[in-house]
């Protein structure tokens, strides 16, 4: 018998659908605008974006490790009465590392934006720099939402006797991994279209 889908996961799926549609619309607008005007200038993608990509992919790995260990500790606690209920759950350290990597990614994006600004490329400089700033900033804002959700989960899991939080943790992880996949898509668009 299948377990019911948690309300948190359903909400995340609805959010993912909305985010996907908005980024598809922005990509479509980019393609149309690129073909419509002679003022499109090639933009050199900051090399820092490749490092930021590795940081974000590493954060997905640490999140996977953390959630796997947490699930394992919940199974162990359910079958072993000698485990103290107020013991900190295994795997929470990996979630803290995930948060740090997420913040490092956002900080790296800020450094990339400042590098472009130092070259005289701003939001209003030309159409392709506008698309660069809008797409990367929207992704960063959505990732900050994931950081807030993961921070909430870490605080919730860190409480003594918190117990299993499979539904909310799974929904948070789903959103985080989606942000990683979305970034890979955006990087491909930025490299091939700008």
FENKA-V710129 format. One record per residue. N is the residue number from 1. OMEGA is omega in radians with two decimals (NA if undefined). Layout:
N&OMEGA + N&OMEGA
This chain:
1&-3.12 + 2&3.08 + 3&-3.12 + 4&3.11 + 5&-3.11 + 6&3.09 + 7&3.13 + 8&-3.14 + 9&3.10 + 10&3.10 + 11&3.12 + 12&3.11 + 13&3.10 + 14&3.09 + 15&3.13 + 16&3.12 + 17&-3.14 + 18&-3.14 + 19&3.13 + 20&3.14 + 21&-3.12 + 22&3.12 + 23&3.03 + 24&3.11 + 25&3.11 + 26&3.11 + 27&3.10 + 28&3.11 + 29&3.11 + 30&-3.11 + 31&-3.14 + 32&-3.12 + 33&3.12 + 34&-3.12 + 35&-3.02 + 36&-3.03 + 37&3.10 + 38&-3.09 + 39&3.14 + 40&3.14 + 41&3.14 + 42&3.14 + 43&3.08 + 44&-3.13 + 45&3.11 + 46&-3.14 + 47&3.12 + 48&-3.14 + 49&3.13 + 50&3.05 + 51&3.11 + 52&3.11 + 53&3.10 + 54&3.11 + 55&-3.12 + 56&3.09 + 57&3.08 + 58&3.12 + 59&3.06 + 60&3.10 + 61&3.14 + 62&3.09 + 63&3.10 + 64&3.11 + 65&-3.12 + 66&-3.12 + 67&3.10 + 68&3.13 + 69&3.10 + 70&3.13 + 71&3.12 + 72&3.14 + 73&3.09 + 74&3.10 + 75&3.14 + 76&-3.11 + 77&3.14 + 78&-3.08 + 79&-3.08 + 80&-3.10 + 81&3.14 + 82&3.11 + 83&-3.13 + 84&-3.13 + 85&-3.14 + 86&3.11 + 87&3.12 + 88&-3.09 + 89&3.08 + 90&3.08 + 91&-3.09 + 92&3.08 + 93&3.10 + 94&3.11 + 95&3.05 + 96&3.10 + 97&3.08 + 98&3.10 + 99&3.12 + 100&3.12 + 101&3.08 + 102&3.10 + 103&3.09 + 104&3.09 + 105&-3.12 + 106&3.10 + 107&3.09 + 108&3.08 + 109&3.11 + 110&3.11 + 111&3.11 + 112&3.12 + 113&3.13 + 114&3.08 + 115&3.08 + 116&3.12 + 117&3.11 + 118&3.08 + 119&-3.14 + 120&3.11 + 121&-3.11 + 122&3.14 + 123&-3.07 + 124&-3.10 + 125&3.11 + 126&-3.05 + 127&-3.08 + 128&3.06 + 129&3.08 + 130&3.11 + 131&3.12 + 132&-3.11 + 133&-3.09 + 134&-3.11 + 135&-3.10 + 136&3.13 + 137&3.10 + 138&3.09 + 139&3.14 + 140&3.11 + 141&3.11 + 142&3.09 + 143&3.06 + 144&3.02 + 145&3.07 + 146&3.10 + 147&3.10 + 148&-3.14 + 149&-3.13 + 150&3.07 + 151&3.09 + 152&-3.13 + 153&-3.14 + 154&3.11 + 155&3.14 + 156&-3.13 + 157&-3.09 + 158&3.12 + 159&3.10 + 160&3.11 + 161&-3.09 + 162&3.14 + 163&-3.11 + 164&3.11 + 165&-2.99 + 166&-3.09 + 167&-3.14 + 168&3.13 + 169&3.11 + 170&3.12 + 171&3.12 + 172&3.13 + 173&3.10 + 174&3.14 + 175&-3.12 + 176&-3.14 + 177&3.06 + 178&3.11 + 179&3.09 + 180&3.13 + 181&3.11 + 182&3.13 + 183&3.11 + 184&3.08 + 185&-3.13 + 186&3.12 + 187&3.09 + 188&3.10 + 189&-3.10 + 190&-3.10 + 191&-3.06 + 192&-3.04 + 193&-3.10 + 194&NA
